[in-house]
Amino acid sequence: MKRIGWAELGSAVAVAVSSLALFVSFYQARIAEQQAHASVWPYVSIGYNLNDEGETRGFTWTVENNGLGPAIFQSVVISVDGKPKKTWNEVCLAIGIQSKHFAAANSSLSGRVLPPDMNRETTIAAFHAISAPEAKLFHDARDRLTMDICYCSVYQECWVAHFQQQRVDSVPRCDTAGTVQFTQ
């Protein structure tokens, strides 16, 4: 029977320690990658405000990024009663606002990059119905309205945010095939 010498034992220990060091370095690299992705994670929420007076009186449809990194909007779908609309005018007509000259202001959403809310106001007023009758129509129709915004991080990780819902859904990418995109 052959005896294992100190040299062979030392070599085996060195190989084991080297293998462990290699495993630890791969593990640390994976953790560093996850931390880098988490450090720029956007989190978009879509809601509304209804105010009776002041500068912000009326109904305002809001979009916010409460995450840590910029949200890159890839697609926007707005529907009334499950039917997609392309413009705010189509949305207004569908909820009963007949005038094409309604008192409102809107912001473009498609293709927008929304920075994170880091001690500064970055909320987008996507739509603001100023007059009381139009604001009431929007407020009363809020359960008939949906807005889905598909957005991605700088690492091309993507999610879909939904109007009046706290959750976002992770998606592999923002796919616009077969959808009616909101163009304003």
Sequence and secondary structure as in RCSB ss.txt:
>XXXX:A:sequence
MKRIGWAELGSAVAVAVSSLALFVSFYQARIAEQQAHASVWPYVSIGYNLNDEGETRGFTWTVENNGLGPAIFQS
VVISVDGKPKKTWNEVCLAIGIQSKHFAAANSSLSGRVLPPDMNRETTIAAFHAISAPEAKLFHDARDRLTMDIC
YCSVYQECWVAHFQQQRVDSVPRCDTAGTVQFTQ
>XXXX:A:secstr
     HHHHHHHHHHHHHHHHHHHHHHHHHHHHHHHHHTT   EEEEEEEESSSTT EEEEEEEE SSS EEEEE
EEEEETTEEESSHHHHHHHHT   TT SEEE   TT EE   SSS   EEEEEE SHHHHHHHHHTTTTEEEEEE
EE TT  EEEEEBT S EEEESS   TT      
